[in-house]
Each structure stands twice: as C-alpha cells, then as structure tokens.
C-alpha cells in the first residue's frame, strides 16, 4: 500500500505542470508532500522499483526549480515529463509484477512453528564432491503444529543474509537478473521460528523441491499442512539445490547443468533422482530416531507421505518404491525416471494441462506406473494451472498464465492445499472422505485401480 501511494503521488507530481494554472502549484505541492512522506516510510530499505520512481520525482523537482528561474519551452518540457512518467509507470508496474510475497494465512486451526536442522548421513558418501570420506549432508526445514502463534519466520532463510544468498543463487540458476528475486528475502511467512511444538504425534510429510530449487519452495503449502496437524520436512539437496547455506556459513551452489547430450542428461537426471530419494529416506530415519532431532517424539513415522515437485515428485515415487515405511505419495507435476517401477502406496499425481507430443508421452508413462500399482492412483489435471502453480511462485512472479497459471496468487495456494490435504487425511489418517468426489471438484480426475 505504501508503494502504491508513492506511485500515485508521483504520477500527479510529474504531470502537475500540465494542469490548469490555478491547480498546478497546489497539485504539485500536495503530491510532493505525499511522495516525501511515503518515501520516508520506505526508508531505510526501499526496493529498487521505488528507487526508479523516486528518481523520476527528483528529476521532476529539479525541473520545477529550473522553471522558477527561467521559462522552459513546452517542446522541451513535454519529453522530460513523458520520460519521468515512463519511469514512474515502469517502476510501479515492476513493483506490481515482482511483489514482496504475502503469504495467505494457513487454513487449519493450529498455529505453526518452524525450525531448521542439518543432518549428516554416516552411511553415504557425498556424490557432489570427489573427496573420499566426505559424507552426505542435507539441510531440512520442519513445519509443525505449535502451541501458540508468534512473529512470522523469514522466507528463504533463517537470516536476511542467508535469504539473500539463496535468492541470488536461484536467480543465477534461472539465468535472470538478481533484481527479479530481490523481493523474496524481505518476506515473512506465518510460522514462528523455534516455537514449542503442540502436544501429540504428527503424521510426516517429506518434501523434495524442483530441480535447482530449495527447501522453502512450498512454504505456504507446508504451513497449511502443519496447521492441519502434519509435520512437514522440506529438504535442501546440496549440489542440486541452487544455493544451500550450511551451519558453518558456507554456501553450496548447484552443480547440475545440462550437457547437450540427451543420453548423458538422462543418466544424470536418473542419478540425482536416486540421490534425492535416498535423502528422503535418510530424513525419515532421522525423524524416527529417538535420540536426535529438534522434534523428538513428535514425528509419527508409521504414517508417512513422500511428496515432491517436478524432479522432486520423481524422487518421491522412487523413494516409495524402495521404502515400505512410506504410506502414501504426492507427485506435484513431476516426471518419472525411465526405470520407475510400480509402487505399493496410494498415489496422488497433480498435473497441469500437459499438451503436445511430450505431454502425451508423459501422461502415458505416468498412467502405466499407476496402473501397475498395488493401491489406487489418482491423476488430477487442475484447470488453469501451470508447472509452477503448485509452488509459492504465484505469490511473487508476474501473473503470466504460462508461468504461474491463471488461478491467481492466493487461489493457487488454496487449491493445492485443499487437494493434497484431502488426500493426506484419507490415506494417513483414515478419515471417511469420499476421495474421488472430493478430488473431482478441482479438475479432471483419472482413477487407476489396482489390478488385484
């Protein structure tokens, strides 16, 4: 709202010269006061978009001072006005298109706590480094029902510098200017860092993010599930995630890159999917370890869902195939490895409207795996969705349908939360839900029944 006031005041200030003489000075003075007050409220940390707007105000103010000393020809003043107006409009549009994400309140009844842990697997070598004896380490963020609400946790990191390092790493990985994601470290979610957990034991939801993405990719979704009584564990996969800040302050950057050779890229994808699946299984073991972890005794490891987005969805499917401790699977618009076998657990696969030859091939491969499963599989195509709809991206990316879908910033979060919560309530909590009817309310549902 403060930014909007500054932009509107700047529009009036920049264009006031062209108002009737009786209104010109009053409009300019009033607009200047609004802009000045708004600018002060944005200090000491204004966004770059607002700096562009304020630069136009400064140039306009210099123009007003020059006009007091000498007469300025209209054919000089008009281009200057149009240039400053373009800066104001451009800065305002950029601020709207790339906002500081505002997280919708979780829909469940419980306050939400969050904490971050770093765990090392003594039984696995680190696949991202050549050093012998370097053990696999992951960073895990936990969201859980808390006893009481508090101040919101920072998005993307425990501190502002960590969040800025992660945002810069994501921008570098995506090949976009760092300014495109500079709003993210300013955001706070609804969870309270370090809040005491509520009483009881909570079903576990393991989450693997998309290729190059980070543990906090689905914060809004994780907080919603935690408010409904689940313990969500989002995993940073070092050397795969764009940037992972370790406990000693080191930032581990991704080493995932395309080679241009389709066969080699497929081999790398398969290998890293297996690494992610092993990470999911390791985190599950740590959550069930009575001797370790920040939430000892709170994780109900008899009720576990492996979930993931994009390649994380493929990792969740792979982990479920290999680990009988996993009770259910949620694949958020994720692919499948060529060697993916059938799974014993019920599966929910959310997809966008995949079209074309590649889309048809993906859907056929997914249907083949679900058809051979030992439990019911549900494939739900959500109208108006895109690949990033099932993440936090609609909260901070431009509302371009091909990128973030057309459901809207908060509606994307609500739809994903409602669908997945219904599936988890039915599969992990055995609640009497007419799951096919509930899922069908949200899109095009295909049910894959087990052969026996």
N, C-alpha and C positions, 0 to 999 in steps of 0.2 A: 504493500500500500504506500509506503514512504517513497519508493522508487516511482510509482505511478504519479504521485503528487508532484515530484520533481520534474518528471517528463511533461506533464500537463502545464505546469507553471513555466517551463522552458519554452513550450510552443507559443504561449502568449507573449513571453518576453521577447522572443526572436521576431515575432510578426507584429509587435505593437507599433512599429514605425509606420505601418501601412494603414492604421486605423484613422478615423477622423481626428482632426487636431484636438477637439475638445476631450476626447477619450484617451489620446495617445499617451500622455505623461502619466495619468492615473493608472492606466493598464500596465505600463512598463514598471512603474514603482511598485504596484501591488504584486505583479508577477515576480519581480526581483526579490521582494521580501519572502514570498512563498518558496522560491528556489533556494534562497540563502538559508532559511530555517530548515528546509528539507535536507540540504547538503550537510548542515551541521549534525543532523540526526544520523546521517550515514557515516560520519566520521567516527573513529579513525580508520575504518576499513571498508571504503566504498568498493563496489565491484567495477570492473573495467568498463562495463557498459555505461555506468553512471559517470565515469570519468570522461567518456566521449561526449555525453550530454552536457556536462559542466564545462567542457572545453568550448562548446558552442555558445554557452552562456557568457563565458569570459570574452570570446571574440565579439559577441553582440554588445557587451558592456563597453568594450574599447571603441566600438563603432558609435555608441551613444556619446561617449566623451569626445570623439573626433567631430561629431556633428555639432556639438556645442561650440567648438572653436571655429569651424568653417562649414560652409554649406557643402553637402555631399550630393553630387548629381544622382538622380534616380537610377540612371543606367549603370552606375557603379554600385549603388546600394542594393538594387534588386538581386544581382548574382550573389552578393555577400549574404543577403537574407536567405536565399534559396540554399546556399551551401550550408549555412548554420542550421537551417531547418532540416536538411538532409541528415546532418549529424545527430540532431535530436531524435528524429524518427528512426534512424538506423540504430542508435543506441537503445531506444525504447523497444524496438522490435527484437533486438538481440537479447535484451533482458527478459522479454516475454518468452522467447523461443528457448532460452537456456536458463531457466529459473533455478533458484535455490530450492531443492526438493522439499516439499511439505508433505510429511507422511500422514496418511489418514489414520485416525485412531483405530486400534485393534477392535475387532467386533466381539471378542469373547469377554467374559466377566472378570477375569483375573488381571491384576497389574503384571507387568512383565519386567524381569531382570535380565541382565546380560553380563557375561564375563568372557575373557579370552584366556586360552591355555596354549602352551607349546609343549608338544609331546614328541619324544624320540623313540622309534621302534628299534630295539636292540637286535631284532632278528632279521633286519633288511638293510642291505647296502643302499646308499643314495644313488639312484640312477642318473641324477643330473650332474654328477661330478665324477672325475676319473680316479679320485683318491681311494685307495683301499682302506677299508675300515671306517669310512665316513658313513654314518648311519642315517637312515631316512627320518627326517623331522618334518612335522606338519604343525600348522597353527590353526587352532579351532576356536570359533566363537560359538558360545552357547546362549540360547534364549530359553527362558523357563518361567513358569508361574512364580510370582514373587508375593511376599506378604503384604507389601504396601508400595504405592507409586512414589516416584521421586522425579528428579530432573532428568531430561532426555539425554541419552548417550550420543556422543558424536558419531556421525556417519563416516564410514570408510576406515576409521582408525581410532585408537584409544586417545590420541592427542592430535592437535592440529598439524604438527609437522608430519606425523605418520600418515594422516589422511591426505595431506598434500603430496607426499611421496607416492602413495597408492594412486591418487588421481593422475599425477604426472606419468606414472608407469602405464596406466590404462590408456592415456592419450597417445603415448609413444607407441604402444602396441597397436592401437587402432589407426595410427597414421594421421591423427588430427591435431590441430594446434592445442597446446596445453590450456589455452583460454577457454576452449569449448567445454572443458570439465572443471573449470576453476571454481564453480559454484558448489561442487559437491562437498569439499571439506568444511564449508560453512554450515551444513545441515546437521540437525539433531533429530533423532527418532524418538519414540515414546518409551523405550526401555530405560531402566535405571541401572547404571553400571554398578556391579558388586552388590546388588540388592539381595537380602536374605531370601532364600527360596521358600515357597509355601510348603506346608506340610504335605506328606504323601509321596508317592512314586508316580513318575510320569512316563507315558509311552514315548519312545525315542524316534525322532525323525532325522536321519542322516541326510546331509545335502552336499552335493558336488556341483559347483558352478560351471558355466560355459567355458569353452576354450579361451585361455588367456584372462579369464575373469577371476574375481576374488570372492572370498567367503561372504562378504556383505552384499553381494549382488541381489539377493532376495530378502533384504531386511524387513520390508513391510509384510511380506508373506510369512516370514519366520516369526515376527512379533504377533501376528494374528493367530498363528497356530499355538504359540506359547500362551496367549491369553485364553485359549480354549482348553489348556491343560496339558500341552505337549512340551517335551524338551527337544529343541531343535539344535542340531550341531552342524554349522556351516564350516566347510573345510577349505583352507588355503592349500593348494598343491604347489610347493616351491619348484621353481624352474619351469612351471607350466602357467600358473597364475602370473598376471602381468607384473606385479610387484608384491612381495611378501616381506614385511618388516619383522625381523626376528627379535627375540628378547634382548640380544646384545647390541641392538641398534643397526645391524647390517640389513641392507635391502637386497633381497634376492630377486633378480629380474628373470623374465621368461627366457627360455632357450628354444621355445617352439617356433619353428619357421618352416614355411613351405620350400621345397627344393625344386619344384618344377617338374619333377618326375612323379607321375601319378602312382606308380607302384611303390616307390620309396615313401611317398607321403602317406600312403595307406598303411604301410608297415609301421611308420612312426605313430600314426594315429592309434593303431591297434596296441602298440606297446604302451603308450601313455594312458590309454583307456584302462589297461590292466593295472598300471601303477595307481591310478585313481581308485579302481575297485579295491586294491589292496589297502589304500589309505582309508577307505570307508570301513573296511573290516577291522583295521587296526584301531580306529577311533571307537568303534563299537566295543572292542575288547577293553579299551581304557575306561570307557564309561561304566563297564560292568566290573571293573577292578575295585574291590572294597578298600584297597589301600591307597588309592590315588584319585586325583581329580578334584575340582572345586565343588562338585555337587555329589559328594559321596552319599550313596544310599537313596538318591532321588531318581536315578535312571532305572526304569523298568525294562530291562533288556530281554524280557520274554515277549515284548510287544514292540517290534522294530519295523520301521519303513525306511527303505533305501530310496532316495529321491535325487533328482538332478536335472539340470537344464542343458540342452544341446549335448555336447560330448559328456557332460555330467550325467545326463539321462542314460547314455550308453554304459557309463561306468556303473550306475545303479543297477541296470539289468545284468551286467556281468557279475557284480558282487552277489546279487540274489541267486544267480545260477550256481555260484560256488559256495554259498554260505547258508546253511539251513536255519541259522539263528534269525534271519531276516523274514519278517512276516508278510510284508506287502511291498509293492514297488510303485513309485510315481515317476513317469518319464515325461518331463516338460519339454515337448518339441525336440526330443533328442534323437540322434541317429542310432544305428546299431552296427556293431562290428561284424565283419563277414562271418566270423566263426561263432556268433552268438547262438547259443542253444536255447531250448525251451526252459522255462522256469516253473517252479512248483507253486509260487506265490501268486495271489491275485495282482493284476497289473492295471494301472490307470495310465493311459498314454494321451496327453493333451497335445493337439497339433493345430497349427494354423492351416488355412486352406491351401494345401500343397497342390500346385498345378504343374502342368507340363510333363515332359518325359521323366525328368529327375524326381518330381513329386510323386508320380505314379509308381516309379520303381521303389521309392522309399516306403510308401504305404503298403505295397505288396510284400516287401521284406518284413515290415512290422506285423502285418496280418499273418504271415507264415509263422513267425515266432509265437504270436499269441494263440494261434490255432493249435499249436503243439504243446501248449502249457497244461499244467495239471490243475489249474484253477481258472476261474473266469477272468477274462481280459476285457477291458473296456477302452475303446479308442473313441475319443470325443474331439471332433473338429469344432472349434469355437469361432463363430462368425465374427468378422471384424477384427480378428487377431492377426498379429504378425509374429515373427520369431522372438522378438524382444518383449512382446506383450506380457509374457509370463515372468517378467523380472521387474526390478524397480525402474527400468529405463523410461517408461512413460511419464514418470514423475519429473524427469529433468531433461529429456530430449525434445527436440521440436516435434509437434504433433503431426508427423508425416505418416500416413497410413501404411506405407510400405516398410517403414522402420519400426514404429511403435504400435501400429494398429490404429483402429478408428473408434475404440471403445471409450476413449477419454482417459485423462491422467489417473483419477482415482477409481473409475469404474473397472479398469483393467485389473487393479489390485483386488477389488471386491469380488469380481467374477472368479479369478484364480483361487482366492481364499475360500470361497463358498464351495467350489467344486472339490477341491482337494480335502477340505475339512470333512465333507460328507463321506468321501471315500475312506478317509482315515478313521472316522467314527464307526463306520460299518466294519472295517477289516481289523482294526486294532482294539476296538472297544466292544465289538459285537452288539452295537446298538441296532434296534429294529428299524432300519431305514430301508425304504423301497429304493434301492440304489439306482436301478435302471431309470425309474421315473425321475428321480432327483437329478441325475446327470443329464437326461434328455431335455430338461428345462433350459439347459445352457447351450445346446448346439446339436450337431449331427452325431448321433451315438451309434456305434457299431459294437455289438457284444460278441465276444469269441468264447464259446462254451468249451469246457474240456471234453476231449473225446470220450473219456470214461468217467 
